[in-house]
Amino acid sequence: MSDDRGDNLDDGFARAVIASSPNAVVTLDRDLTVLIWNPAAERLFGWSAAEMTGRRAPLVPDELVAEHNAVLERVRTGGPVSLRTKRLRCDGSLLDVGVDISALRSEAGALLGYVSVYHPAENDAVARERAARRARLVRRLTDVVGDINAELELEPVLDRIAASLTELTGADAGGFVLIEDERLRLVSTHGLPERVKGATADLHTSLVGKLLRTGKTVLLETGDQAVLDELIWSELPGLHTIALGVAAVGGRPYGALYALFAEHKAGHIELELLELLAGHAGIALANAMAYQDAVRQRAHERAVVDASADGIAVLDGGGRVTQWNPAAEELTGLTAAEVIGVHPPFPLPGPGEKLTTQLPSGRWLDVVSAGIGETAEVVVDFRDVTLAKELEEAKDLFLATTSHELRTPITVVQGFASTLDARWDKLSDVERRSAVRTIAERARDLGRLMDHLLLGARAGGEKFKIRLESFDLGERVRAATLGMPVLSDRHHVEVDIPGDLPLVDGDALATDILLGQLLENAFKYSPDGGLIRVLAWPEDGRVVLAVDDEGVGIAPEDRERVFERFVQADSGDRRRFGGVGLGLYIARTLARAQGGEVTAHARPGGGTRMRFVLSIADAYIGSDTPKR
């Protein structure tokens, strides 16, 4: 009896969890008949559980049935699948959704059905935007921390911490206080009068004391004017919020950062950045003080060195390692036990110089050093600059590639021109015409390459001047493909543009350039010939244009990278086609400037589909347009 009650209780909890889920949960049996249709599914799709239970749910659009069946087969034979797709609502409209599909199995492992968890795709977009913003701020934090750690004089470090605090959190003012026994002392400010520096307050009655008693590392205080007037913060008119972060070194509270908000507001991202900066600020201050103590007292605080975000090594008079901090272990992959007593695994710069060197692991380091005259020791500081080196190498590769692409047609032009100059009278009329035609073709190649470089420079500088107006995309396609069927005896060009295709809003000239890039790529990357098909159709308030080829295709991991400047997919034989990697970058820039998009996809049966979308002109909005 008790087991039955336990089972019933478990079932009740399971039903409650499913019913309370904010995401739509749909459970199907092996015949795809609905077993469970929770309230979130009712809200998302519009059908009630009573309407759906015991029947097949008409969620999958006809054009996505094959995709859905393939996903179910993958789930049946493998593991869960997550994808972004479209599903139908009860009113016939399409929803952009994210869905996680997994198998429903018995305890013995037999397939009982499928469980799908749906959520609106816009939730993903909001989360991605929040994550992107956080990532941008964290990258900036990394730069700020590098700047702070590069400075070893105490006062400049303090000033940089206060300035960085307001930059990263959006605070209207800020300051850094040191914890000195039972007192706080304001040692740096930003956005506050200079005269308030040096102000002190009692630690126990302060916000710092309150924060320390909580055992947390950050605190947000709002509304209580008595608290907000603490220390000297009343100097900031309109102050409504204080965010506070403790900087600790070696587990001991060392100081605190105050972020003051009068006009702006603080959110959880700002608090997170404050917490991170506070931690790095403690390290930076400790490093600066440790450096000064080492010069003045000929000693080093090992705990402070260990807390440094930079790799730090101390060498004896013979150049052998005596200290090797955890950051040095992480950067080099060598433990302290492996390097103490031997020379460091990289060369050292001269006094007052910086040396950039590469480790066997491929990581690049910037290395600086400072001698301690009293002990004949050397303190070595080094940090990871691999990303900067990769950017430098990318520029070098671009210059080398461009030089190669320019040299080939120039060499041909010079060769044929020299031949004509030296042997004009000895050549037949056919030979002369052939030479001139070759020169003209190579000159066109040079012109096209220069156009790419100029367009790429304009795109990178965001200097495109786009004029938005309504125009006939089908007409631009027919003009762009008019002479193409005779350009190659290995390719067949087929254009499928409906006569009633709606007008689009965009820039006709920019679209001409974009179409040329997509068609050029289709020819270029299908060297063995085949069908090049251009087709268009209206879809969800936009017109979709697709350019299909039967060429070498693009690896899945490269389908976004090919739209970056100076990038070509490295897989397969694509490098043998030449080019500087600007065509698709230009195409995407032109598409986005018009409010559209260009994406790369696999073509069923092999090859590539380039998909270009623009908004339907305002005159067509609300009218009946055909769907494809």
C-alpha positions in Angstrom: 0.0 0.0 0.0 2.8 2.5 1.0 4.6 1.7 -2.3 1.4 2.6 -4.2 1.0 5.8 -2.4 4.7 6.6 -3.1 4.2 5.9 -6.8 1.0 8.0 -6.9 2.9 10.8 -5.1 5.8 10.6 -7.7 3.3 10.7 -10.5 1.6 13.7 -9.0 4.9 15.5 -8.7 5.7 14.7 -12.3 2.4 16.0 -13.5 2.8 19.1 -11.5 6.3 19.8 -12.9 5.1 19.4 -16.5 2.0 21.5 -15.9 4.1 24.3 -14.2 6.8 24.3 -16.9 7.2 27.7 -18.7 8.1 25.8 -21.9 5.6 23.9 -24.0 5.9 20.1 -23.4 4.5 17.7 -25.9 4.8 14.0 -25.5 4.0 11.6 -28.4 3.7 7.8 -28.6 5.6 5.8 -31.3 2.7 6.6 -33.7 3.1 10.3 -33.0 -0.2 10.5 -31.2 -0.3 13.2 -28.4 0.0 11.8 -24.9 0.7 15.0 -23.0 0.0 18.6 -24.0 0.8 20.9 -21.1 -0.7 24.4 -20.4 2.4 26.1 -21.9 1.7 24.2 -25.2 -1.9 25.4 -25.1 -0.7 29.0 -24.8 2.0 28.6 -27.4 0.1 26.8 -30.2 -3.5 27.7 -29.4 -5.0 24.2 -29.2 -6.3 22.9 -25.9 -5.1 19.6 -24.4 -8.6 18.2 -24.9 -8.3 19.0 -28.7 -4.8 17.4 -29.1 -4.7 14.4 -26.7 -5.2 11.2 -28.6 -4.6 12.6 -32.1 -1.7 13.7 -34.2 -0.7 17.3 -33.6 -0.7 19.4 -36.9 2.4 21.3 -35.8 4.9 20.6 -38.6 4.6 22.6 -41.9 4.6 20.5 -45.0 8.0 21.8 -46.1 9.6 20.7 -42.8 8.1 17.2 -42.6 11.3 15.6 -44.0 13.4 17.5 -41.5 11.1 16.4 -38.7 11.2 12.7 -39.7 15.0 12.9 -39.9 15.2 14.4 -36.4 12.9 11.7 -35.0 15.1 9.0 -36.6 18.2 10.6 -35.1 16.5 10.7 -31.7 15.4 7.1 -32.0 18.8 5.7 -32.9 21.0 8.3 -31.1 20.6 11.0 -28.5 18.6 14.2 -27.9 18.5 16.8 -30.7 18.1 20.6 -30.3 17.2 22.8 -33.2 15.6 26.0 -34.2 12.7 25.6 -36.7 9.2 26.6 -37.5 5.9 25.2 -36.2 2.2 26.0 -37.0 -0.3 27.6 -34.6 -4.0 26.7 -34.6 -4.7 29.9 -36.7 -2.3 28.7 -39.5 0.5 31.2 -38.7 4.1 30.1 -38.4 6.1 30.3 -35.2 9.9 30.5 -34.9 10.7 28.1 -32.1 13.6 26.3 -30.4 12.8 22.7 -29.7 14.6 20.0 -27.7 13.5 16.5 -28.7 14.4 13.3 -26.8 13.3 9.7 -26.7 10.7 8.4 -24.2 11.9 5.0 -23.1 10.9 2.3 -20.7 13.1 1.2 -17.8 14.3 -1.6 -20.1 15.2 0.9 -22.8 12.4 0.2 -25.2 11.2 3.2 -27.2 7.8 4.4 -26.0 7.6 7.7 -27.9 9.1 11.2 -28.0 9.2 14.2 -25.8 9.5 17.7 -27.3 10.1 20.9 -25.3 9.3 24.1 -27.2 10.1 27.7 -26.5 9.7 30.9 -28.6 12.9 31.7 -30.6 12.8 35.3 -29.4 13.6 34.1 -25.9 16.9 32.8 -27.4 17.5 36.2 -29.1 17.1 38.0 -25.8 19.4 35.6 -24.0 21.9 35.9 -26.8 21.8 39.7 -26.7 22.3 39.6 -22.9 25.2 37.1 -23.3 26.7 39.2 -26.1 26.6 42.4 -24.0 28.2 40.6 -21.1 30.9 39.1 -23.4 31.7 42.6 -24.7 32.0 44.0 -21.2 34.1 41.0 -20.0 36.4 41.5 -23.0 36.7 45.1 -22.1 37.4 44.1 -18.5 40.2 41.9 -19.7 41.8 44.9 -21.4 41.3 47.1 -18.3 42.9 44.5 -16.1 45.8 44.3 -18.5 46.3 48.0 -18.3 46.0 48.0 -14.5 48.5 45.2 -14.1 50.9 46.9 -16.5 51.4 49.8 -14.1 53.5 49.1 -11.1 53.4 52.5 -9.4 50.8 52.6 -6.7 49.1 55.9 -7.4 48.5 55.4 -11.1 47.1 51.9 -10.3 44.6 53.5 -7.9 43.5 56.1 -10.4 43.0 53.5 -13.2 40.9 51.4 -10.9 38.5 54.2 -10.1 38.3 55.3 -13.8 37.7 51.7 -14.9 35.0 51.2 -12.4 32.7 53.9 -13.9 33.6 52.8 -17.4 32.6 49.2 -16.9 29.5 49.6 -14.7 28.1 52.8 -16.2 28.2 54.4 -12.7 28.1 58.2 -12.5 31.0 58.3 -10.1 33.2 55.9 -8.1 36.0 55.5 -5.7 38.3 53.0 -4.0 38.8 52.7 -0.2 41.5 50.9 1.6 40.8 48.9 4.8 43.3 50.1 7.4 42.7 48.4 10.7 39.2 49.6 11.9 39.0 52.5 9.4 38.3 53.1 5.7 40.4 55.6 3.7 39.3 57.0 0.3 42.4 56.7 -1.8 41.1 57.3 -5.4 38.0 58.8 -7.0 36.4 59.4 -10.5 33.6 61.8 -11.0 34.0 63.3 -7.6 35.8 66.5 -6.4 39.5 66.0 -5.8 39.2 67.5 -2.3 37.4 64.4 -1.0 40.4 62.2 -1.4 41.8 61.0 2.0 38.4 61.1 3.7 38.0 58.3 6.3 35.1 56.5 7.9 34.5 53.8 10.6 34.7 50.3 9.1 32.1 48.7 11.3 29.3 51.3 10.7 30.1 51.5 7.0 28.6 49.7 4.0 31.9 47.8 3.8 31.4 46.5 7.3 27.9 45.5 6.5 29.1 43.7 3.4 31.8 41.8 5.2 29.3 40.7 7.8 27.2 39.1 5.1 30.1 36.9 3.9 29.4 38.0 0.3 31.6 39.9 -2.1 29.1 42.5 -3.5 26.3 44.6 -2.1 23.6 46.9 -3.7 22.2 49.6 -1.4 19.3 51.9 -2.5 16.9 54.4 -1.0 18.1 54.8 2.6 19.5 58.4 2.6 21.3 57.9 5.9 23.3 55.1 4.4 23.8 56.8 1.1 25.2 59.9 2.9 27.9 57.7 4.4 31.5 59.0 4.0 31.5 61.7 1.3 28.9 60.3 -1.1 26.5 63.2 -0.5 28.9 65.1 -2.8 27.1 63.5 -5.7 23.7 65.2 -6.3 20.8 62.8 -6.9 22.6 59.7 -5.6 20.1 56.9 -5.3 22.1 53.6 -5.4 25.5 52.4 -4.2 27.1 49.2 -5.5 29.9 47.9 -3.4 32.5 45.2 -4.1 35.3 43.9 -1.8 38.8 43.4 -3.2 40.5 40.6 -1.4 44.1 39.3 -1.6 45.1 36.0 -0.2 41.7 35.6 1.4 41.9 38.9 3.4 39.7 41.9 2.6 42.1 44.5 1.2 39.8 47.3 0.1 36.5 48.1 -1.6 35.2 49.7 -4.8 32.2 52.0 -4.6 30.1 52.5 -7.7 27.7 55.5 -7.3 24.5 55.9 -9.4 22.6 59.2 -9.7 21.2 59.1 -13.2 22.0 55.6 -14.3 20.9 52.2 -12.9 22.7 49.1 -11.8 21.8 45.6 -13.0 23.1 42.1 -12.3 25.7 42.4 -15.2 27.0 45.6 -13.6 27.2 43.9 -10.2 29.1 40.9 -11.8 31.6 43.2 -13.4 32.0 45.1 -10.2 32.8 41.9 -8.4 35.3 40.8 -11.1 37.0 44.2 -11.2 37.2 44.3 -7.4 39.0 41.0 -7.4 41.5 42.2 -10.1 41.9 45.6 -8.4 43.0 43.8 -5.2 45.5 41.9 -7.2 46.8 44.9 -9.1 47.2 46.9 -5.9 49.0 44.0 -4.3 51.3 43.7 -7.3 52.2 47.4 -7.2 52.9 47.4 -3.5 54.8 44.1 -3.7 57.0 45.6 -6.4 57.8 48.7 -4.3 58.4 46.6 -1.3 60.8 44.4 -3.3 62.8 47.4 -4.4 62.8 49.1 -0.9 63.1 46.0 1.3 64.8 43.5 -1.1 62.0 41.0 -0.4 58.9 39.6 -2.1 55.6 38.8 -0.6 55.0 35.3 -2.1 51.2 35.4 -1.5 50.9 38.6 -3.5 53.0 37.2 -6.4 50.8 34.1 -6.4 47.7 36.2 -6.7 48.9 38.0 -9.8 47.0 37.6 -13.0 50.3 37.8 -14.9 53.0 35.2 -15.0 55.8 36.2 -12.6 59.1 34.6 -12.1 62.0 35.6 -9.8 65.5 34.7 -11.0 68.7 34.5 -9.0 72.0 36.1 -10.1 72.7 33.2 -12.4 69.4 33.5 -14.2 67.8 30.4 -12.6 64.2 30.4 -11.4 63.6 30.8 -7.6 59.9 31.7 -7.7 57.3 30.7 -10.3 53.6 31.7 -9.6 50.4 29.8 -10.6 49.8 32.2 -13.5 53.2 31.3 -14.9 52.3 27.6 -14.6 49.1 28.2 -16.5 50.7 30.3 -19.3 53.7 27.9 -19.9 52.2 24.5 -18.9 55.3 24.0 -16.6 54.9 23.5 -12.9 57.1 25.3 -10.3 58.8 22.0 -9.5 59.9 21.7 -13.2 61.4 25.1 -13.6 62.8 26.1 -10.2 66.6 25.8 -10.3 66.8 26.0 -14.1 66.6 28.8 -16.6 63.1 30.0 -17.7 61.7 28.4 -20.9 61.9 31.6 -22.9 64.6 34.3 -23.6 64.7 37.5 -21.5 64.6 41.1 -22.8 67.3 43.6 -22.1 66.8 46.2 -19.3 63.9 48.5 -20.1 62.9 46.5 -23.1 59.9 44.2 -24.0 60.4 40.9 -25.8 57.6 39.0 -27.6 58.4 35.3 -27.9 56.6 32.1 -28.8 56.4 29.0 -26.6 56.6 25.5 -28.1 52.8 25.2 -27.3 52.2 28.0 -29.9 51.3 30.6 -27.2 52.9 34.1 -27.6 54.1 36.0 -24.6 55.1 39.6 -23.9 58.0 39.5 -21.5 59.4 42.4 -19.4 61.9 42.3 -16.5 63.3 44.5 -13.8 66.5 44.0 -11.8 66.8 44.3 -8.1 70.2 45.8 -7.4 70.4 45.0 -3.8 70.0 41.2 -4.4 71.1 40.9 -8.0 67.8 39.2 -8.6 65.6 39.8 -11.6 61.7 39.9 -11.5 60.2 38.7 -14.8 56.6 39.6 -15.8 54.9 37.9 -18.8 51.4 37.8 -20.3 49.6 36.1 -23.1 49.4 38.1 -26.4 48.5 35.2 -28.7 45.3 36.9 -30.0 47.2 40.1 -30.9 49.8 38.0 -32.8 47.0 36.1 -34.7 45.6 39.4 -35.8 49.0 40.5 -37.0 49.5 37.2 -38.9 46.0 37.6 -40.5 47.1 41.0 -41.8 50.4 39.5 -43.2 48.4 36.7 -44.8 46.1 39.2 -46.5 49.0 41.2 -47.9 50.7 38.1 -49.2 47.5 36.8 -50.7 46.7 40.1 -52.4 50.3 40.4 -53.7 49.9 36.9 -55.2 46.5 37.7 -56.8 47.9 40.9 -58.3 51.2 39.4 -59.5 49.6 36.7 -61.6 47.6 38.9 -64.0 50.3 41.6 -64.1 52.9 39.0 -65.1 50.6 37.7 -67.9 49.9 41.3 -69.1 53.6 42.1 -69.1 54.5 39.0 -70.9 52.0 39.4 -73.7 52.7 43.1 -74.0 56.5 42.4 -74.3 55.8 39.8 -76.9 53.7 42.2 -79.0 56.3 44.9 -78.7 59.2 42.7 -79.7 57.5 40.5 -82.3 54.6 42.5 -83.7 55.6 42.1 -87.3 56.3 38.4 -86.9 53.0 37.5 -85.4 49.9 36.7 -87.5 46.8 38.7 -87.1 45.1 35.8 -85.2 48.1 35.7 -82.8 48.0 39.4 -82.2 44.3 39.4 -81.5 44.7 36.5 -79.1 47.4 38.3 -77.2 45.4 41.5 -77.0 42.3 39.5 -75.9 44.4 37.9 -73.1 45.7 41.3 -72.0 42.2 42.6 -71.9 40.9 39.6 -69.9 43.7 39.9 -67.3 43.1 43.7 -67.1 39.5 42.9 -66.3 40.7 40.5 -63.6 42.8 43.3 -62.1 39.9 45.6 -62.2 37.7 43.1 -60.5 40.3 42.5 -57.8 40.7 46.2 -57.2 36.9 46.6 -57.0 36.9 43.8 -54.3 39.6 45.6 -52.4 37.9 49.0 -52.6 34.5 47.5 -51.7 36.0 45.6 -48.8 37.7 48.7 -47.5 34.4 50.7 -47.8 32.5 47.8 -46.1 35.0 47.7 -43.2 34.8 51.4 -42.8 30.9 51.3 -43.0 31.1 53.9 -45.8 28.4 52.4 -48.1 25.8 54.9 -49.0 22.5 53.0 -49.3 19.4 54.5 -50.9 16.3 52.5 -49.9 13.5 52.4 -52.5 11.2 49.9 -54.0 12.4 47.9 -57.0 11.8 44.7 -59.0 14.2 42.0 -57.7 13.2 39.6 -60.5 14.2 42.2 -63.1 17.7 42.6 -61.5 18.1 38.8 -61.4 17.2 38.5 -65.1 19.6 41.3 -66.0 22.4 39.8 -64.0 22.0 36.3 -65.5 21.3 37.4 -69.1 24.6 36.5 -70.6 25.7 33.8 -68.3 24.5 30.7 -70.2 27.1 31.3 -72.9 30.0 32.1 -70.5 30.8 28.5 -69.8 30.3 25.3 -71.8 30.4 23.3 -68.5 27.6 25.2 -66.7 23.9 25.5 -67.3 22.1 28.5 -65.8 18.4 28.2 -64.9 16.4 31.1 -63.7 13.0 30.5 -61.9 11.5 33.8 -61.0 7.7 34.1 -60.8 6.1 36.9 -62.8 4.1 38.1 -59.8 7.1 38.3 -57.4 6.5 41.3 -55.1 8.6 44.4 -55.2 11.2 44.7 -52.5 12.6 47.6 -50.4 16.4 48.1 -50.9 19.1 49.5 -53.0 19.1 48.3 -56.6 22.7 49.1 -57.3 23.9 47.4 -54.1 21.8 44.4 -55.0 23.4 44.2 -58.5 26.8 44.0 -56.9 25.6 41.4 -54.4 24.0 39.3 -57.1 27.3 39.4 -59.1 29.2 38.2 -56.1 26.8 35.3 -55.5 26.8 34.2 -59.2 30.6 34.6 -59.5 31.0 32.3 -56.5 28.6 29.7 -57.9 30.7 29.5 -61.1 34.0 29.7 -59.3 33.3 26.9 -56.8 31.7 24.5 -59.3 34.8 23.9 -61.6 33.4 20.7 -63.0 30.3 22.5 -64.3 26.7 21.6 -63.6 23.5 23.4 -63.0 23.5 26.9 -61.5 19.9 27.7 -60.5 18.5 31.1 -59.4 15.0 31.1 -57.9 12.9 33.4 -55.7 9.7 33.4 -53.7 7.9 35.4 -51.1 8.0 34.2 -47.5 6.8 35.8 -44.2 6.9 39.4 -45.4 10.2 39.0 -47.3 11.4 37.9 -50.7 13.9 35.0 -50.7 16.4 34.7 -53.5 18.4 31.4 -53.7 21.5 30.7 -55.8 22.2 27.0 -56.0 25.3 25.3 -57.4 26.5 21.7 -57.7 30.1 22.6 -56.7 32.5 21.7 -53.9 30.2 22.9 -51.1 31.1 24.5 -47.8 31.9 22.6 -44.6 29.3 23.2 -41.8 31.9 24.9 -39.6 32.9 27.3 -42.3 29.4 28.5 -43.4 29.7 31.6 -41.1 33.4 32.1 -41.4 33.3 32.6 -45.2 31.5 35.9 -44.7 34.4 37.4 -42.7 36.9 39.6 -44.4 40.0 37.9 -46.0 38.6 34.4 -45.0 38.1 31.4 -47.2 37.0 28.0 -46.1 40.2 25.9 -45.6 38.7 22.5 -46.1 38.8 20.6 -49.4 40.1 22.3 -52.5 38.7 25.8 -52.0 42.1 27.4 -51.7 42.9 26.4 -55.3 40.3 28.8 -56.5 42.3 31.9 -55.5 40.8 35.2 -54.4 41.4 37.4 -51.3 38.3 36.4 -49.4 36.3 39.6 -49.8 33.4 38.6 -52.1 31.0 37.1 -49.6 32.0 39.7 -46.9 31.0 42.4 -49.4 27.8 40.5 -50.2 26.7 40.2 -46.6 27.6 43.9 -45.8 25.5 45.1 -48.7 22.6 42.8 -47.7 22.6 44.0 -44.1 22.9 47.7 -45.2 19.6 47.2 -46.9 18.0 45.5 -43.9 18.4 42.1 -45.5 20.7 39.1 -44.9 22.8 36.6 -46.8 23.5 33.1 -45.5 25.2 29.9 -46.7 23.5 26.5 -46.7 24.1 23.0 -47.9 22.3 22.1 -51.1 20.6 18.7 -51.0 22.5 16.5 -53.3 25.7 18.4 -53.0 26.9 21.9 -53.6 25.9 25.2 -52.0 22.8 27.3 -51.6 23.3 31.0 -51.0 20.1 32.5 -49.6 19.5 36.3 -49.9 16.4 37.9 -48.3 14.9 41.5 -48.5 11.7 42.9 -47.1 8.7 43.1 -49.4 7.9 46.7 -50.4 5.4 48.5 -48.2 2.9 48.6 -51.0 2.6 44.8 -50.8 2.2 44.5 -47.1 -1.1 43.0 -46.3 -1.8 41.9 -49.8 -2.2 38.2 -50.8 1.3 37.0 -52.0 2.0 33.5 -52.9 3.9 31.2 -50.6 6.6 28.7 -51.6 
